[in-house]
Amino acid sequence: MPVSPADGEDLAREVGRIYQDAEAGLLERLARLLADGIGLPGWAEQKLRALGNLRQAVEQTVIALRRDADGATREAIAEAYRRGDRAAVADLMLPEGQRAAALRALPNARAVDRLADAAVAEQQPVYRRILRAVPDAYRQIVARVSGGVLLGTRTRRQAAQRALDQFAERGIAGFTDRAGRTWQAASYAEMAVRSATGRAAVLGHTDRLRAMGQRLVVVSDAPLECPLCRPWEGKVLTLDEHQPGPQTLLLPHATRDGESVTVHVAGSLTAARAAGLLHPNCRHSISLYLPGVTRPPSSPPHPGGATYEDTQRQRYLERQIRAWKRKQAAAMDDEARRRAGARVRTYQARVRQLTAETGLRRKPQREQTHSAR
Ligand SMILES: [Zn+2]
């Protein structure tokens, strides 16, 4: 069975979901707290007195979030490694008895721990950011609503809702990485875990192949190819890291019948990955290459005629759905909730149309924030 970084995506999504739930819970708390007594005199003073309580509540949310996210991250990475391992065992086509024995052997626990430690560490800045950003936003909203001219209740409410919407739009811990890209807390954490589960799945696969004395793999021909990986499609790569570059190998007596085979090896898997192959979100996979046995992979175009650009368009629409669901959580009253709900449905309809036209699969999990309401 081939292994792909995509094999761990569902596991990473679970971690993202934990963040989305925490985020929606915090937005709801902010909206409730701000709406409470907004028409009464002394509202601003009363809100500022409640700041300490809010800080405490945010701290508790972050403690729970961190505990859940750490556990889910470690489990996701271990499971991705096991999936890669099982895929390699299937590739090896071992006789039944050897197969069970192979699966009982312990995985490379230290490498799995290292990947998990790194993915857990990558999420730390998000917690610090949530702890700071939520009380900051609360204080700013109170200041903005109560500052300047004396406003009527309705105007106050609108001003607070507008500010809350902006906060929800950015995401409660909107985050800029070293490359200058901005992330939502949930998608940043999901991305960190997805890149680690992708690596773990491939590592589980290659560890197993190496342990069984195999060193060649072949890259799939994916129907929705990522431009970065196109040059590697159908290429044979070696697990030998010291492979200098493209090379034609003469493998004496490689086949079961003892025939010699020549194989053109495009380079090492390590070098191909350094050049981008099997990046996070990659649709490509690798599988064991058995000289003289493995046929070159080929895949027909996507049945609905979908392109890579269509998948990117779908990602954009999914992000819009999630943003409007956050605004729904941040709604101070039914009207705001209804308005945000209408936008959610509009974008959902556009996803439905896109998936119907292109034959792409709809991914409801990607459109979810939480289901409490
Ligand atoms: Zn790719």
Residues whose N, C-alpha, C, O or C-beta is under 5 A from the ligand:
A	BS01	ZN	C226 C229 L278 H279 C282 R283 H284
